[in-house]
Amino acid sequence: MSLSRGSVSIVAWLLVAIAGSSLFGQERTDWPQFLGPARNGISSEKGLIDTLPASGPKEVWRVKGGVGMSGLVVTGDRALTLVQRDGQQWLIALDRTTGKTIWQSPLASEYTNQMGDGPRATPTIAGDQAFAFTGEGILAAVSLEGGKPLWSHNVVEELKGKPADYGMASSPLVVGDSVIVVAGAPRATLAAYSAKTGKLAWTAGDDPAGYSSPALLTLSGTPQVVAYTGASAIGVDPKSGTLHWRYPYETDFNCNIATPLAVGGNVFISSGENHGCVLLSLAKQGDQFTVQEVWKSLGSQSVLRNEWQTSILLDGHLYGFDNVGSAGPVTHLACVNAATGKRVWQKLRFGKGNLIAADGKLWISTMNGELVLVRATPKEYEELGRATVIGSTRQAPALSDGRLFLRDDAEIVCLDVRKP
């Protein structure tokens, strides 16, 4: 299918992918989507604490939340997330200063799953709208101001797809005037809808869903939506949905979860449980793209196996969680030279968690509810402190204006991480 609305310039697409986009508000320190402004887990904020006391950072507020694996997004005076409570999945908006509920919008009935109940995907804020994707695959748009429902589609059902075994987990990606999610349906691995009207714009691909969220990357000089599906990595034209390339990458139970990451004009993908990682380069001749492996590290000796955490690229090095074993019993923290694929250091048995980066440091949340501060340096693992701040969580923190936002299945907390 082709876009039913006017084409959007390449410049506009690129602006969406960087901090400061008009679609994501004027504040460069907003955290408007999954993995932050550029969907790479990196914040440009400075002046943050360099040590972490055992008691943790100053707590700004703590409120009741709900069940789910959705992360937090923050724009202006609002912090949004998806929670499950009272038999429904809700998109909720909190006052970022006080934690008080501004509005809550019901999206669907409760979602249950053997791997945990509640919604999985993180919402996205773009302009005056917010977009959310529920556990069973309902894509909804609401007004950011008051939470008024604008449109909704049961994407999986309407496109005759099969829900992912462990729940639909694609965090919506806004590109120009389209909002894109992984549907995993026949001839519709990806589906794009008009952000304003909800009309289906295009579909692309024929792979199962997997659990990764797509990203807008520029590869071989061409902006494209890159998705890590249940069976491959694919690159798609943002305007038309034309499939540019496909790189097969199959894992047990379609468990490709981490988001594709741009590395010096190439793309990095990784999966846990001894599957490993690959850095891919793209070459373009006319309208054709060819994919080549720059390096790959697969199997039980792989240097980096991201289970459900997206690695961070800083100064030519990848920092990420290395999930070892076919059942994922052990997880290390590792630093890898992105150009060569050689491991630089490894913190053995660090444990499962998630991470973002800001001000030269890694801000890590663990499944034990700890916040761990680590200096982002290839020299060695240097821990700057850790503190228990919340219950068991899979979500990475969100960072906005010196405030760190975290949640678990019961609470949402805001911490002040600015230097005194």
RAUR-V975803 format. One record per run of one state. SS is the DSSP state (H for helix, E for strand, L for the rest). FROM is the first residue (numbers start at 1). TO is the last residue. If there is no record, write none. Layout:
BEGIN
ss:from:to
SS:FROM:TO
SS:FROM:TO
END
This chain:
BEGIN
ss:from:to
L:1:9
H:10:16
L:17:21
H:22:24
L:25:30
E:31:31
L:32:41
E:42:42
L:43:47
E:48:48
L:49:51
E:52:52
L:53:57
E:58:64
L:65:66
E:67:67
L:68:72
E:73:75
L:76:77
E:78:85
L:86:87
E:88:95
L:96:100
E:101:109
L:110:123
E:124:126
L:127:128
E:129:133
L:134:137
E:138:143
L:144:148
E:149:154
H:155:158
L:159:172
E:173:175
L:176:177
E:178:185
L:186:187
E:188:194
L:195:199
E:200:204
L:205:214
E:215:219
L:220:221
E:222:228
L:229:231
E:232:236
L:237:242
E:243:248
L:249:251
H:252:254
L:255:260
E:261:263
L:264:265
E:266:271
L:272:275
E:276:285
L:286:287
E:288:298
H:299:301
L:302:311
E:312:314
L:315:316
E:317:324
L:325:329
E:330:337
L:338:342
E:343:347
L:348:352
E:353:358
L:359:360
E:361:366
L:367:369
E:370:375
L:376:382
E:383:388
L:389:397
E:398:400
L:401:402
E:403:407
L:408:410
E:411:416
L:417:417
E:418:418
L:419:420
END
